[in-house]
Amino acid sequence: MNPVSAIGHRTLSIVRGAGNATRFFVAVAARSVPALLRFRLIRDQLHFVGNYSVVIIVVSGLFVGFVLGLQGYYTLQRYGSEQALGLLVALSLVRELGPVVTALLFAGRAGTSLTAEIGLMKAGEQLSAMEMMAVDPLTRVIAPRFVAGIIAMPVLAALFSAVGIIGGYIVGVPLIGVDEGAFWAQMQGGVDVWRDVGNGVVKSVVFGVAVTFIALRTGYEASPTPEGVSRATTKTVVAASLAVLGLDFILTALMFSGS
């Protein structure tokens, strides 16, 4: 195959993949609204992707808060602004680290589980059996997981940020000796609910959509073999992580460009 043909073949493959992904997203989104009426299915998936991710989110948030408290104090100390430590920790978490790190952890823990689960269902021909019984797999299997992922991500991101702020407080106030009143007062006065916290929530929702969709589609399109499922789980982590980082840059540019 000559280079021109190879480039054309690769381009067509990319366009075809983007089209298939768009069709899959539209189909899942259309079935997500009726899925809200099937609360039991969404509740079970929320438990699977949300509750099982709480431990890693809390522990990671606490240690990120510890590190922010230490690094932030040593940086602010150069300029005599140690009292602004609370503001630094809060803005770093609610604007950026909370949504981004939570999404990366969510992709590694819940995303791979979703991909493996859907891939094994496909390998075991359970999805084909549903179609044979006139049950739509997208409605019964994919849509509830998609909705659950979108709901779980903002909650986990808020939990991460809250625990991270507590970690920053523990390091900054009892251990280092920053004034407690200044720590909370600077935070309260400098963090805007709508601009800072609200934009962080928007980020976490977008990341939840992206990560959950990538995980579900990768599992749904996986080859029905053990090797295919293994490759799909790896692909989920790589693709979801890159999507989160790319979307974070775009959203940050759009949200805070006027600051």
N, C-alpha and C positions, 0 to 999 in steps of 0.2 A: 504494500500500500504506500503510495507516494505521500509526501508531507501534506500537500493540499487536501488530499482525500482524508488523511488522518485528522487534520484540523476540523474539516467539515463534519466527519463522523463524531468527533468529540463534542463539537458545538451542538449538533442535533441531539446527542445523548443528554447534554446538560439541559437543553430546552425541553426535551421530553420529560426528564426528571422533574423539572420545575413545574411543568404542566400537571403531571400526575400528583405532585405534592399539593398543588393548589386545589385540584379536584377533590383530593382526600380531605383537605382542611375544610372546604365548603360542605362536603357531605357530613363530616363529623359535627361541624358547627350547627348545621341544620337539625341534626338529631339531638343536640345538647339541650335544646329548649324542652322538647317532650321528656327528656331524661330527668329534668328537674321534678317531674311528677312522680318519679319512681325513687322516692326518698331512701328507701332501704338499700338500694344498690349504691347510691352515692354515699350513704352513711358508712357502708362497709369499706368502700374504697378510700374514704377520708381516714378511716382508722388505719388502713394499710399504708397509705402514702404519707399521712400526717403524724399519727401517734408514734409510729415506728421510727420517725425521723427526729422526734423531739430530743432524745438524749444527745445525739451528735450535734444538733443545733445549739442546745443549751451549753454543752461543754465547750464547743468552739467559740460561741459568743462570749463566754466568760473569759477565756484566754485571750481572745482578741481585745477585749476590754482591758485586761491586765497590760498587754503590750502597748495599747494606745495610751493608757495612763502613764506608763514609764516614758515612752518616747515623746509623748506630748509634753510632759513636765520638763524633760531635759531640753527640749527645743524652746519652749516658752520661757524657760529660766534665763536664756541668753538675753532676752529682751525685757526682763522684769515683768512678765505677764502671766505668772504662774496661776493667778486667780481665774484666768480664762480657760483653765483645763477642762472644766465641765462643758463649756461651750464647744471646745475642740472635739472632745470625745463624742458628744451628742451629734454634732453636724457630720462628723466622719461616718458615724454609724447610720443615721437615718437617711442621709443623702446617698451614700455610696456603699460602704462596706456591708451594711445590713442586707440590702437586696442582692448585691452581687455575690457575696460569700455564701449566703443562704441558697441562692440559685445553683451555685457550683456544687455545694454539698447535696442539694436536692437532686441534681442530675446524677451524682455519683451513687447516692443511696436509693432514692425512689425511682429515678429514671431507669436505671439498669434493671431494677426489679420488674418494672412495667414491661420493659422490652423482653426480658427473659420469660415472663409469664405469657405474654401474647405469642412470642415465638414458639414456646413449648405447646401452647394450645394449637397453633398452626401445624407444628410437627406431629402432634397427636391426632390431627384431623378433626379436632373438636369444632373449629370454625366451619369446616365443610359440613359437618354433621348438623350444625345449626341451620345452615342454608338448606340442607335437605329437608329439614323440618319446618321450613318457611319462617325461620327466625333470623332476623337481620343481625349479623354479628356487630355491625357498627352501632346499632341501637342498644343491643343487649350487653356488649362487652366494652366497646371503645368509648362511647359517649359518656357513660358514668365515670370512667377513669379520667377522661378529659376534664369534666366538670370538677371532679374532686381535686385534681392537680391545680386547677386555677384557684379554687377556694383555699387550698392548704398553703400555697406559697406566700401570700400576704400575711397570713397568721404566723407562719414560721419566721418570716422576715421581721415582723414586729417583736416576736419573742427573742430573736437573736439580738436585735437592737436594745431591747430592754435589759437583757442579761448583760450585754456588753457595757451599757452605761453603769450598771451596778458594779461590774468588774473594774471599770475606770475609777469609780468612787472608792472602792476598797483600796486600790493602790494609791490613789491621790490623797485621800483624806486621812484614814487611820495610819497608813504606812509611811507616806512621805510628809504629811503634815500640812497640806493645803487647807485653807479655811473652809469649813463645811458650808457656811452661809454663802460665801462667794462662789463656791462650786455650783450650788443649785441656782443662785440668783443669776449668774452669768448665763447659765443654760436656759433658764426661763425667759430671760430678756432677749436672748439672741436667736432662739429657735422659733421660726414661724410655722404655725400649724399647717397652713395651706401650702406655702411655698416649699418648705423643707420636708415635713412629714408627709404631706399630700403627694409630692413628687416621688418620694420614696415608695409610697404605696402603689402609685402608678407603675413605677419601675418593676416592683415585685409582681404585679399582675401580668405585665407584658412578659416578664421572664417565666412566669408560671405557664402562660400559654405556649411560649416557644419550647420550653424544656419538655412539657408534657406531650405536646404534639410530636416533637422529634422522637421521643421515646416510643410513643404508640405507633407511629408510622414505621419506624425502623423495625419494631417487632412484627408488625403486620406484613411487611415486605420481606422479612427474613427468609432465608432458605430453610425448608423444613428438615434440617439435619442438625445434629449436635454442633458441628463446626459452624453452620450458618447462624445458629443462635448465639454462639460464642462471639463470632465476628460482629453480630448486630449489637450486642451489649457494649462492646468496645467502641463501635461506631457511635452509639448513643452518647457516651461520655465525651468523646472528642467533638462531635458536631454540636451538642448542647452547650458545652463549655465555650466553644468559639462563637456560637450564636449569642450567648449571654454577654460576652465581652464586647462583641461588635454592637449589639443593641444598646449596651450601656454607654458606649461612646456617642452613639446617635442621640439617645435620649438626653444625656447630659448636655450635649451641644444645643439641643432644642429647648431644654428647660431652663438652663442657667446662662445662656448666651447674653441675656440682657442684664446680668448682674453687674 
